[in-house]
Amino acid sequence: MQDAGHFEWTSGQAVTPRYRVKGLLGDGTFGRVVEVEDLQDQTVKAMKVIRAVKRYVSSARIEADIIRRLNTADPENQSKIVRMTDSFTWESSFVLVFEPLGPSLYDIIKRNDYKGRD
């Protein structure tokens, strides 16, 4: 199920009874992001599945705690910080679920030949 700690996915795969994988959004050093359908509310979300590497999972737990605190402190989302809707341990990975936003900053920079601006 894991390649070098990365989540190996298939379209239609269940990740807990709540989420079903639709497709890949991107890969990174720390994990893989897949588009999922949230079967609880029939919405599309971005699921970040952290590689099964102890230090990555530890960092992801801290990331989830920080985002949860920021989201709680700003219920009206005035700060425009990404909304995390769920986090949990699944198999040997840690998972964070977010509202879908768009391409990653890395993908944008890569498309721009690794230049911040023209």
Secondary structure as GFF3:
##gff-version 3
##sequence-region A 1 118
A	DSSP	beta_strand	2	3	.	.	.	ID=ss1
A	DSSP	beta_strand	6	7	.	.	.	ID=ss2
A	DSSP	beta_strand	14	15	.	.	.	ID=ss3
A	DSSP	beta_strand	19	27	.	.	.	ID=ss4
A	DSSP	beta_strand	31	38	.	.	.	ID=ss5
A	DSSP	beta_strand	43	50	.	.	.	ID=ss6
A	DSSP	alpha_helix	54	73	.	.	.	ID=ss7
A	DSSP	beta_strand	84	90	.	.	.	ID=ss8
A	DSSP	beta_strand	93	98	.	.	.	ID=ss9
A	DSSP	alpha_helix	105	111	.	.	.	ID=ss10
###
